[in-house]
Amino acid sequence: MTFAGWFEIALVLGAVLAAAWPLGLYMARVFAGDHTALSRVLAPVERGLYVFARVKPNSEQSWLSYTMSMLIFNGAGFLFLYALMRLQHVLPLNPQNFGAVEPGLAFNTSMSFVTNTNWQSYAGETTMGHLVQMAGLAVQNFLSAATGIALAVAVTRAFARSGTREIGNFWIDVTRATLYVLLPLSILIAILYVASGVPQTLSASVSATTLEGAKQTIALGPVASQEAIKQLGTNGGGFFNANAAHPFENPNAWSNILSIWSMLLIPTAMTFTFGRMVGDRRQGFTLLAVMGVLFIVGTAIVYASEVAGNPLLTAAGVDPSSGNLEGKEIRFGQALTALYVVATTGLSCGAVNAMHDSLTPLGGIVPLFMIELGEILPGGVGSGLYGIIVMALLAVFVAGLMVGRTPEYLGKKIEPREMKLAMLALLVLPFCILGFTAIAAVLPTALASLANGGPHGLTEILYAYSSATGNNGSAFAGLNANTPWFNTTLGLAMMFGRFAYVVPVMAIAGSIALKTKTAASAGTFPTDGALFCGLLTGVILILGGLLYFPALALGPIVEHLLMLAGKTF
């Protein structure tokens, strides 16, 4: 590790904070229905959409109506995207003349993009035509991200309000998230991508002559526009199979910095939105502090592990001075590659500028563990905020047990109903991750997809189900996931990881909104200081460690010990 590398990391994170603060306050105004700088242009469009959809601008919903609206909306999106892929061969804007997408892959991809996972068991440039890329995948990039923001805002309102059944209106929240937040930022970021060299065209490809005189066909398409919302919405699905390691998605150091900044922007801003909406900025700062500390520690571990290199390659005579460069792009450097790895997995993004399968065992365990914690550091767009709030409820419950008082969070008493729902949500992740991994690890059909055996092969399977359930989408690329088994089970893991998790969270929001807010007393455990930061950090790490350490011990930890001993499995 070098001073220059850490300086690069600090500059990127500083730029994120500088933009996230005003954006968070702006978003609080947007979802409160207040006038903003964009209202003069966008308010008429917003009103027109409500008239078209027959939505009453002042109407609100209970948690159940809000959740049902969300499920219906996303169900319709799934069916539309599935049909678009299955009928691709007869639809326009398919200059490559790609055929219909196979049913299992269409199911997996539709569920992937609707749940904000964007797992890809295919190569985008050889599978999806321009219409599917733009009207299907890019549209779901917007709508799945807007859904996450809307859900987080609804949960925040539950703590801000007192004695009410209403937590907002899903149709209004998802419209405002798309119109006032995602669309303007995506246009700006897409322009910056084009300026940095990312293509934006409806042409299918160009031909080139290589240095050896051979002819090469280079795929093109509307890349910049999809890249912008891919990163901003923490979606992660790449236009090309190599994702952000491809020079047309991420051509240089500046585009790489823009990618990391875009990924981190809205999840970081949501903590400031939370503080403003609940009327206590320190609450948002506390959540951000916990996210930030664990995020930086994760970055340090990956950076140090990759710079140290691979002892096996060093023993074989490879110069160790540059560290482990397998699967990495020289144009990004070790520092910003490490930051990208942790950002994309601490978020529910899944975009990659290096192959995670080629990380050292310790470098690979960090992104895997970040996903398994529920991607709350800082988490996906919206999902990171409501995910860490569930952890905060668990932390105040533990604090209440310690001091013998009814736990409270933001003036709302946390009672058995809320804790049961919180545990129901939290258990969805290990149930899918460990359950599906255990079956796949002994199933011949699943094992046939592995490129590696032993601990690394187990890690490939564990990473796949962690990524799907955590709605991340990145992968250890040694696993061939385009098979009936993996297309089906990963699709189910994505569905449970998104919707089976969020339904109990929304039930918690409904229960919290009904409670009367009480003023803090001398016996109230403070949730806005260093003590609570430490407690929340401990709960997150202990919960993750207890749930996943046995599986990690059989995979990347064993592989690391073998590597140190100079052995391979």
Secondary structure, DSSP 8 states (H G I E B T S, - for coil): --HHHHHHHHHHHHHHHHHHHHHHHHHHHHHHT---TTHHHHHHHHHHHHHHHT--TT---BHHHHHHHHHHHHHHHHHHHHHHHHTGGGSSS-TT------HHHHHHHHHHHHTT----SS-GGGT--HHIIIIIIIHHHHHHHHHHHHHHHHHHHHHH--S-SB---HHHHHHHIIIIIIHHHHHHHHHHHHHHT----S--EEEEE-TTS-EEEEE--SHHHHHHHHHHTT----SSTTGGGSTTTS-SHHHHHHHHHHHHHHHHHHHHHHHHHTT-HHHHHHHHHHHHHHHHHHHHHHHHHHHH--HHHHHTT--GGG---TT--TTTHHHHHHHHHHHHHHTT----SS-GGGS-HHHHHHHHHHHHTTSTTTTSTTHHHHHHHHHHHHHHHHHHHHHTS--EETTEE--HHHHHHHHHHHHHHHHHHHHHHHHHTT-HHHHTTBS--HHHHHHHHHHHHHHHHTT-----TTB---SHHHHHHHHHHHHIIIIIHHHHHHHHHHHHHHS------TTS--SSSHHHHHHHHHHHHHHHHHHHHHHHIIIIIHHHHHHHTT---
